[in-house]
């Protein structure tokens, strides 16, 4: 599919990113953190990430399973860093400006009618997933995000977390066990 996108196939672009939107939206939600989420909508970061990915698709080099999601995650990190810097400048200037949202409809018109914001709002299951992930301790949430959202291997997770492969495997096992056991009606953290 990436090859088709590189060859200019816009339909392949839509299909490819539709596959990754929910995982990427979840990742962005947690990487924004509560402070930035007050001023920036996940949907706006998602759309900017996808636009940059489309613009830079020629730079993507497939290196195995999970490579595309890792590439998208790195782009999202850059978008978030840019927004954090911008927000810091705006905050120092004494103004808080929100990106386009229902409360700020004067923003630029989306590229197409199936924008990430509309998809995100329509996807109730994604909201439930995020709420459930919020109930987990930070280390469990991080383990699930790295393993299931970013698609990292145990070895890649061990390198990123500075732990042994065995410790990471056990952490992921425990995190998934807790995640599956969570009862939405009984929030708990820690």
C-alpha positions, -999 to 999 in steps of 0.1 A, spaced: 0 0 0 29 24 8 43 18 -27 9 28 -42 8 60 -20 44 68 -31 32 64 -67 5 90 -61 -26 68 -55 -48 90 -33 -72 62 -26 -44 40 -13 -35 70 10 -70 71 24 -71 33 30 -36 32 45 -43 60 70 -78 47 78 -61 16 91 -38 36 114 -61 64 126 -75 47 158 -41 36 170 -25 69 162 -53 89 179 -49 69 210 -11 74 210 -16 112 204 -41 114 232 -17 102 258 14 119 244 -4 153 245 -9 151 282 -36 169 301 -21 204 298 -19 204 260 -53 186 257 -69 216 272 -58 237 242 -53 213 214 -76 186 201 -64 152 194 -81 154 160 -61 184 150 -28 167 159 -40 136 140 -48 155 109 -15 174 109 4 142 115 -14 125 85 -8 156 63 29 156 71 31 118 66 15 122 31 39 150 23 69 131 34 59 96 23 89 93 0 111 95 32 95 64 47 116 33 44 100 -1 53 121 -20 77 97 -46 90 65 -51 109 56 -20 129 79 3 109 50 24 95 33 29 128 67 39 144 73 64 116 38 79 122 45 80 159 77 100 153 59 124 131 32 128 158 59 135 183 72 163 161 38 178 157 32 177 194 66 192 201 58 220 177 24 226 193 39 226 228 65 252 217 38 273 200 15 270 230 44 281 253 50 312 232 13 321 231 10 315 268 39 338 275 23 364 252 -8 362 274 -32 346 250 -46 311 248 -57 302 213 -74 269 206 -71 251 173 -102 246 152 -130 229 171 -168 231 176 -162 261 199 -138 277 173 -154 270 139 -135 298 122 -105 276 115 -95 265 80 -118 241 61 -108 204 63 -93 188 33 -121 163 29 -154 155 46 -141 124 64 -116 143 86 -99 126 115 -120 148 138 -152 134 125 -139 99 125 -126 103 160 -159 117 173 -179 89 156 -157 62 170 -172 56 204 -151 26 210 -119 46 208 -132 69 236 -139 38 257 -104 25 251 -88 58 261 -109 59 293 -100 23 301 -63 30 295 -66 61 318 -75 37 346 -42 19 344 -10 27 363 14 47 342 39 18 337 11 -5 325 -4 21 302 31 28 287 37 -10 282 4 -14 264 9 18 243 44 6 232 34 -30 225 -1 -27 211 -4 9 198 32 15 185 37 -21 177 72 -23 192 89 -57 197 99 -68 232 136 -60 223 126 -25 211 106 -19 242 134 -31 265 158 -7 248 134 22 251 125 15 288 160 4 299 148 -30 311 156 -66 302 135 -84 276 122 -106 304 112 -77 326 94 -61 296 76 -93 287 64 -97 323 53 -60 324 33 -63 292 17 -96 304 7 -80 337 -5 -48 320 -27 -67 296 -41 -89 324 -51 -58 344 -65 -41 313 -87 -71 305 -98 -73 341 -109 -37 344 -145 -32 351 -156 2 336 -179 8 365 -152 6 391 -124 30 382 -91 24 399 -56 37 394 -23 26 409 
